[in-house]
Amino acid sequence: MFVDRAEITIKSGKGGNGAVTFRRDPYVPDGGPDGGDGGDGGSVIFIADRNLRTLMDLKYKRKYQAENGQNGMKRNRFGKKGQDLYIKVPVGTLIIDKETGLLMKDLCTDGDTVVAAKGGKGGRGNVHYKSSIRQAPNFAEAGGFAREREVILELKLIADVGLLGFPNVGKSTLLSVCTNSKPKIAGYHFTTIDPNLGVVYLHDTSFVMADIAGIIEGASQGAGLGYKFLKHIERTKVLIHVVDVSGSEGRDPSDDYRKILSELEQYDPKLLRKPQIIAANKTDIVMDEEQYDEFMEYMKSEGRKVFPISAATGEGITELLNEVLHEINTYVEPEEEEMPMYDFAADEYDADYKKISAYIDEDGDFVLEGKQLTKIFNSTNFTDSGSIRYLYNYIEKQGGIKLLRQLGLKEGDTVRIQDFEFEYTED
């Protein structure tokens, strides 16, 4: 089953907490603190794998989490780093942050990676807080937060050549004749419900051909299979527009040609700038010679290269493929506008990390919030006066007390940090 879109939730590992320990060895009169640092949490990393062709596995497993870092230990022993979680996706997968809608990375080459959720940093043990004034710190740093986000995975096939045209014009047959692929072929519309890939071997070289399947009128607005097919055209270098010129279904090939071009333009005008070769298919069963001649004249007036072929008999296929190979070899990648990228690597070194905000909640309590504040608060040992003093000094240094006073804080008011409430007193 071909799946080209999935939404999953990823979560990195939390950093391990620093240890609060002291040396208790005999014959060591001044043992002092010896708490080791916690290990960093594991990160969630996407990696492109050329052996994958679908996002099916990610469609049904929706949550992924990396390993947490181990807490620090006594005798200055560091906690073990959490194991990174690698998620394999097909080459050509876009990693998109769901909240912002911005692209995180386009994994367009085998082995490309992106760290989509960075693991939390391990907390420092109490050995780091020893000073000439604080000889026996009874607190340590909590591990950094895990990062959780929802991401959209969208696969756009990577192929050199794309076959496009209305349903039942012979694209699947042409693909099977040119490559080793064996797509489902039948005499009814929408036989192909998923894009098919095949490799064409020609003159000691090869290229990838994709059957983009049947595009119908209104596909650019989502009719039929809509975007499911059109988006796979974007990465191709050359387009082969397959047109049924036999008249066997009572269709006008010139009208079909115009409708397909209109859908491409409405979806993305840049697609019309791609080299496009016209494959006039089913020439072995042409029923209306006049209509066929009119189509050929129309293509000449449009400046299109037309190759009369019969995918069923193999007639004209070699000439068509030779022209396709020439277009691929002379293809020049157009300059694209740079897409806005999501800053997924943001961490505690951000400018906003140390900022503290204050507000009054619906109960009239004063509330303090901040990323680093939360981390230091989680590290506080409330049975130790030195640890509490460290927390208060941080809040005052970052302007938290000043902000509260500007909001009207006075002695006896309640101040809340996370789920904990305190009564404010002035010295």
C-alpha positions as CSV (number, residue, x, y, z in Angstrom):
1,M,0.0,0.0,0.0
2,F,1.4,3.4,-1.0
3,V,1.0,6.1,1.6
4,D,2.5,9.5,0.9
5,R,1.3,11.5,4.0
6,A,1.4,10.9,7.7
7,E,1.1,12.9,10.9
8,I,2.9,11.7,14.0
9,T,3.9,13.0,17.4
10,I,7.6,12.9,18.4
11,K,9.2,13.5,21.8
12,S,12.8,13.6,22.7
13,G,14.3,12.3,25.9
14,K,14.5,14.3,29.1
15,G,17.9,15.1,30.4
16,G,19.0,13.3,33.6
17,N,19.0,15.2,36.9
18,G,22.3,16.1,38.5
19,A,23.1,14.2,41.7
20,V,23.2,15.6,45.2
21,T,25.8,13.4,47.0
22,F,28.8,13.9,49.3
23,R,32.0,11.9,49.9
24,R,31.8,9.7,52.9
25,D,35.1,7.9,52.6
26,P,37.1,7.3,55.8
27,Y,40.3,9.2,56.3
28,V,39.0,12.0,54.1
29,P,38.2,14.9,56.5
30,D,36.9,17.3,53.9
31,G,34.8,15.1,51.6
32,G,32.7,17.7,50.0
33,P,30.1,17.4,47.2
34,D,30.7,14.7,44.5
35,G,27.4,14.6,42.6
36,G,27.8,13.8,39.0
37,D,26.0,15.3,36.0
38,G,22.9,13.8,34.4
39,G,23.1,12.4,30.9
40,D,21.6,14.2,27.9
41,G,18.3,13.0,26.6
42,G,18.1,11.2,23.3
43,S,17.0,13.2,20.2
44,V,14.5,12.2,17.5
45,I,16.2,12.1,14.1
46,F,14.6,11.5,10.7
47,I,16.9,9.8,8.1
48,A,16.2,9.3,4.4
49,D,16.4,5.7,3.3
50,R,16.4,4.8,-0.5
51,N,15.1,1.4,0.3
52,L,11.7,2.7,1.5
53,R,8.9,3.7,-0.9
54,T,6.0,4.6,1.4
55,L,5.1,6.1,4.7
56,M,2.8,3.3,5.5
57,D,4.5,2.3,8.8
58,L,4.3,5.8,10.1
59,K,0.6,6.0,9.2
60,Y,-0.4,3.5,11.8
61,K,2.1,4.1,14.5
62,R,1.5,7.7,15.6
63,K,3.8,8.3,18.7
64,Y,7.6,8.1,18.9
65,Q,9.8,8.9,21.9
66,A,13.6,8.8,22.4
67,E,15.2,7.5,25.6
68,N,15.6,9.7,28.7
69,G,19.1,10.6,30.0
70,Q,20.2,8.8,33.2
71,N,20.5,10.7,36.4
72,G,23.9,11.6,37.7
73,M,25.5,9.4,40.5
74,K,27.9,9.8,43.4
75,R,31.6,9.9,43.1
76,N,31.3,12.3,40.1
77,R,29.9,9.6,37.9
78,F,27.9,11.0,34.9
79,G,24.6,9.5,33.9
80,K,24.3,7.6,30.6
81,K,23.2,9.6,27.6
82,G,19.7,8.6,26.3
83,Q,19.7,6.7,23.0
84,D,18.8,8.7,19.9
85,L,15.7,7.5,18.0
86,Y,16.2,7.3,14.3
87,I,13.0,7.2,12.1
88,K,13.6,6.1,8.6
89,V,11.6,7.7,5.8
90,P,11.7,7.4,2.0
91,V,13.9,9.7,0.0
92,G,11.9,12.8,-1.0
93,T,10.1,13.2,2.3
94,L,9.3,16.7,3.6
95,I,9.4,17.1,7.4
96,I,6.9,19.9,8.4
97,D,6.2,21.4,11.8
98,K,2.4,21.1,12.2
99,E,2.0,24.0,14.6
100,T,3.7,26.6,12.3
101,G,3.2,24.8,8.9
102,L,6.9,25.6,8.1
103,L,9.3,23.2,6.5
104,M,11.9,21.7,8.8
105,K,13.9,19.7,6.2
106,D,13.5,18.3,2.7
107,L,15.2,14.9,2.8
108,C,15.9,14.6,-0.9
109,T,19.1,12.6,-0.8
110,D,19.8,9.1,0.6
111,G,21.2,9.5,4.1
112,D,20.0,13.0,4.7
113,T,19.1,13.6,8.4
114,V,17.3,16.2,10.5
115,V,17.2,16.4,14.3
116,A,13.5,17.2,14.7
117,A,13.3,17.1,18.5
118,K,16.6,17.7,20.4
119,G,17.1,15.8,23.7
120,G,17.1,17.7,27.0
121,K,20.5,18.7,28.4
122,G,21.7,16.7,31.4
123,G,21.6,18.6,34.7
124,R,24.8,19.5,36.6
125,G,25.5,17.8,39.9
126,N,26.0,19.6,43.2
127,V,29.8,19.6,42.7
128,H,29.3,22.5,40.3
129,Y,27.7,24.6,43.0
130,K,30.5,24.5,45.5
131,S,32.1,27.9,46.3
132,S,34.1,29.5,49.0
133,I,30.8,30.6,50.6
134,R,28.7,27.5,49.8
135,Q,30.9,24.6,51.0
136,A,28.1,21.9,51.0
137,P,25.5,22.7,48.3
138,N,22.5,20.5,49.0
139,F,20.9,20.9,45.5
140,A,21.7,20.1,41.9
141,E,20.4,21.1,38.5
142,A,17.4,19.3,37.0
143,G,17.7,17.7,33.6
144,G,16.6,19.7,30.6
145,F,13.1,19.3,29.2
146,A,12.0,16.8,26.6
147,R,10.7,18.4,23.4
148,E,7.5,17.3,22.0
149,R,6.0,18.3,18.6
150,E,3.6,17.1,16.0
151,V,5.1,16.8,12.5
152,I,3.6,16.2,9.1
153,L,5.5,13.8,6.8
154,E,4.8,14.4,3.1
155,L,6.4,12.2,0.4
156,K,7.0,13.6,-3.0
157,L,8.4,11.0,-5.3
158,I,11.8,11.7,-6.8
159,A,11.9,10.7,-10.5
160,D,13.6,12.0,-13.6
161,V,10.5,11.6,-15.8
162,G,6.8,11.9,-15.1
163,L,4.0,10.5,-17.2
164,L,0.8,12.5,-17.1
165,G,-2.5,12.4,-18.9
166,F,-6.1,11.5,-18.5
167,P,-7.1,8.1,-17.1
168,N,-6.9,5.2,-19.5
169,V,-4.6,6.9,-22.1
170,G,-2.0,4.2,-21.7
171,K,0.5,5.5,-19.2
172,S,0.7,2.3,-17.2
173,T,1.2,0.3,-20.4
174,L,4.0,2.7,-21.5
175,L,5.7,2.4,-18.1
176,S,5.6,-1.4,-18.3
177,V,7.1,-1.4,-21.8
178,C,9.9,1.0,-20.9
179,T,10.8,-0.4,-17.5
180,N,10.8,-3.6,-15.5
181,S,7.8,-2.5,-13.4
182,K,4.5,-4.4,-13.6
183,P,1.7,-1.9,-12.8
184,K,-1.9,-3.0,-12.8
185,I,-3.3,-2.6,-16.3
186,A,-7.0,-2.9,-17.2
187,G,-9.5,-1.4,-19.6
188,Y,-11.2,1.0,-17.1
189,H,-10.6,4.4,-15.7
190,F,-8.5,4.8,-12.5
191,T,-6.8,1.4,-12.8
192,T,-3.8,3.1,-11.2
193,I,-4.7,4.5,-7.8
194,D,-1.1,5.0,-6.6
195,P,2.0,6.4,-8.4
196,N,4.2,3.7,-9.9
197,L,8.0,3.9,-10.4
198,G,10.3,2.1,-12.9
199,V,13.8,2.3,-14.1
200,V,14.5,2.8,-17.8
201,Y,17.9,1.4,-19.1
202,L,19.0,3.0,-22.3
203,H,22.5,3.4,-23.9
204,D,24.5,2.3,-20.9
205,T,22.6,4.7,-18.6
206,S,19.4,4.7,-16.7
207,F,16.7,7.1,-15.4
208,V,13.7,6.8,-13.2
209,M,10.2,7.1,-14.7
210,A,7.0,7.6,-12.7
211,D,3.4,7.0,-13.7
212,I,1.7,10.0,-12.0
213,A,-1.7,8.3,-12.8
214,G,-4.9,9.7,-14.1
215,I,-5.4,13.5,-13.6
216,I,-8.9,14.7,-14.3
217,E,-10.5,18.1,-14.8
218,G,-10.6,19.9,-11.4
219,A,-7.7,17.9,-9.9
220,S,-5.9,21.1,-8.9
221,Q,-8.9,21.8,-6.6
222,G,-8.8,18.3,-5.2
223,A,-11.2,16.5,-7.6
224,G,-10.6,12.8,-8.1
225,L,-7.3,12.0,-6.4
226,G,-6.2,15.7,-6.9
227,Y,-3.1,16.6,-4.9
228,K,-2.3,13.0,-4.3
229,F,-1.0,12.8,-7.9
230,L,-0.2,16.4,-8.8
231,K,2.4,16.9,-6.0
232,H,4.5,14.0,-7.3
233,I,5.1,15.9,-10.6
234,E,7.0,18.7,-8.8
235,R,10.4,16.9,-8.6
236,T,10.5,15.5,-12.1
237,K,12.9,17.0,-14.7
238,V,10.9,16.0,-17.8
239,L,7.2,15.4,-18.4
240,I,5.8,13.0,-21.0
241,H,2.3,14.1,-21.7
242,V,0.5,10.9,-22.9
243,V,-2.5,11.7,-25.2
244,D,-4.9,9.1,-26.6
245,V,-5.2,10.0,-30.3
246,S,-7.2,7.0,-31.3
247,G,-10.6,8.5,-30.7
248,S,-11.7,5.1,-29.3
249,E,-13.5,6.7,-26.3
250,G,-15.0,9.6,-28.2
251,R,-12.6,12.1,-26.7
252,D,-10.9,15.1,-28.4
253,P,-7.1,14.8,-27.9
254,S,-6.6,18.5,-28.4
255,D,-9.1,19.3,-25.7
256,D,-7.6,16.7,-23.3
257,Y,-4.2,18.3,-23.8
258,R,-5.5,21.8,-23.0
259,K,-7.3,20.6,-19.9
260,I,-4.3,18.8,-18.4
261,L,-2.1,22.0,-19.0
262,S,-4.8,24.0,-17.3
263,E,-4.7,21.8,-14.2
264,L,-0.9,22.0,-14.1
265,E,-1.0,25.8,-14.3
266,Q,-3.7,26.1,-11.5
267,Y,-1.7,23.8,-9.2
268,D,1.7,25.4,-9.8
269,P,2.6,27.6,-12.9
270,K,6.2,26.5,-12.5
271,L,5.3,23.1,-13.8
272,L,4.7,24.5,-17.2
273,R,8.3,25.5,-17.5
274,K,9.4,21.9,-17.3
275,P,10.4,20.2,-20.6
276,Q,7.3,18.5,-22.0
277,I,7.2,15.8,-24.7
278,I,4.0,14.7,-26.3
279,A,3.4,11.0,-26.7
280,A,0.6,10.5,-29.2
281,N,-0.5,7.1,-28.0
282,K,-2.6,4.3,-29.6
283,T,-1.7,5.2,-33.2
284,D,-2.3,1.6,-34.1
285,I,-6.1,2.0,-33.6
286,V,-6.8,5.5,-34.8
287,M,-10.5,5.7,-35.7
288,D,-10.7,9.4,-36.9
289,E,-7.8,10.3,-39.2
290,E,-9.1,13.9,-39.6
291,Q,-9.1,14.4,-35.8
292,Y,-5.6,12.9,-35.6
293,D,-4.3,15.2,-38.3
294,E,-5.8,18.2,-36.5
295,F,-4.1,17.3,-33.3
296,M,-0.7,17.0,-34.9
297,E,-1.2,20.4,-36.6
298,Y,-2.2,21.9,-33.3
299,M,0.9,20.5,-31.5
300,K,3.1,21.9,-34.3
301,S,1.5,25.3,-33.8
302,E,2.2,25.0,-30.0
303,G,5.8,24.2,-30.7
304,R,5.6,20.8,-29.0
305,K,7.7,17.8,-29.9
306,V,5.3,15.0,-30.7
307,F,6.1,11.3,-31.0
308,P,3.5,9.0,-32.4
309,I,3.7,5.8,-30.4
310,S,1.8,2.6,-29.6
311,A,2.6,1.4,-26.1
312,A,0.7,-1.8,-26.9
313,T,2.9,-2.7,-29.9
314,G,6.1,-0.9,-28.9
315,E,6.0,1.3,-32.1
316,G,7.9,4.6,-31.7
317,I,9.0,3.9,-28.1
318,T,12.8,4.0,-28.9
319,E,12.6,7.4,-30.6
320,L,10.6,8.7,-27.6
321,L,13.1,7.5,-25.0
322,N,16.0,8.9,-27.0
323,E,14.4,12.3,-26.9
324,V,13.7,11.9,-23.2
325,L,17.3,11.0,-22.4
326,H,18.5,14.1,-24.4
327,E,16.2,16.4,-22.4
328,I,17.4,14.9,-19.1
329,N,21.1,15.3,-20.1
330,T,20.5,19.0,-21.0
331,Y,18.2,19.8,-18.1
332,V,19.2,22.8,-16.0
333,E,17.7,23.0,-12.6
334,P,15.8,26.4,-12.3
335,E,16.5,28.7,-9.4
336,E,13.9,28.3,-6.7
337,E,12.8,30.8,-4.1
338,E,14.1,29.9,-0.7
339,M,11.4,28.4,1.4
340,P,10.9,29.6,5.0
341,M,12.4,27.1,7.4
342,Y,11.4,26.3,10.9
343,D,14.0,26.9,13.6
344,F,13.8,23.4,15.1
345,A,17.2,23.7,16.8
346,A,16.1,26.3,19.3
347,D,17.2,25.4,22.8
348,E,18.3,27.0,26.0
349,Y,20.6,29.3,24.2
350,D,17.7,31.2,22.8
351,A,17.3,34.9,23.8
352,D,13.9,34.1,25.4
353,Y,15.2,31.2,27.5
354,K,16.1,33.3,30.5
355,K,13.2,35.7,30.3
356,I,10.6,35.7,33.1
357,S,7.0,36.8,32.6
358,A,4.5,37.8,35.3
359,Y,0.7,38.1,35.2
360,I,-2.4,37.9,37.5
361,D,-4.5,34.8,37.0
362,E,-8.3,34.5,37.3
363,D,-8.1,33.8,41.0
364,G,-6.2,37.0,41.6
365,D,-2.9,35.2,42.3
366,F,0.4,36.5,40.9
367,V,2.1,34.0,38.5
368,L,5.7,33.8,37.4
369,E,6.7,31.8,34.2
370,G,9.8,31.2,32.3
371,K,11.7,28.3,30.6
372,Q,14.9,28.6,32.7
373,L,12.8,29.5,35.8
374,T,11.0,26.2,35.5
375,K,14.2,24.3,35.2
376,I,15.8,26.0,38.3
377,F,12.5,25.6,40.2
378,N,12.5,21.9,39.5
379,S,16.1,21.8,40.8
380,T,15.3,23.5,44.1
381,N,15.6,21.6,47.3
382,F,13.0,23.4,49.5
383,T,14.5,21.8,52.7
384,D,17.8,23.6,52.1
385,S,18.1,27.4,52.7
386,G,20.9,27.7,50.2
387,S,18.9,26.2,47.4
388,I,15.9,28.4,48.1
389,R,18.2,31.5,48.2
390,Y,19.6,30.5,44.8
391,L,16.1,30.4,43.4
392,Y,15.1,33.7,44.9
393,N,18.3,35.4,43.7
394,Y,17.7,34.2,40.2
395,I,14.1,35.5,40.1
396,E,15.3,38.9,41.4
397,K,18.2,39.1,39.0
398,Q,16.0,38.4,36.0
399,G,13.5,41.1,37.1
400,G,10.7,38.8,38.3
401,I,10.2,40.6,41.6
402,K,10.1,44.0,39.8
403,L,7.5,42.7,37.4
404,L,5.3,41.4,40.2
405,R,5.5,44.7,42.1
406,Q,4.5,46.6,38.9
407,L,1.4,44.4,38.9
408,G,0.6,45.5,42.5
409,L,2.3,42.7,44.5
410,K,2.3,43.5,48.3
411,E,3.2,41.5,51.4
412,G,0.8,38.6,52.1
413,D,-0.2,38.1,48.4
414,T,0.1,34.7,46.8
415,V,2.7,34.0,44.2
416,R,2.5,30.9,42.1
417,I,5.2,29.1,40.1
418,Q,3.9,26.0,38.3
419,D,1.5,24.3,40.7
420,F,3.2,25.6,43.8
421,E,1.9,28.6,45.8
422,F,3.9,30.9,48.1
423,E,3.1,33.8,50.4
424,Y,5.1,36.9,49.5
425,T,6.9,38.5,52.4
426,E,9.3,41.5,52.4
427,D,12.5,41.5,54.4
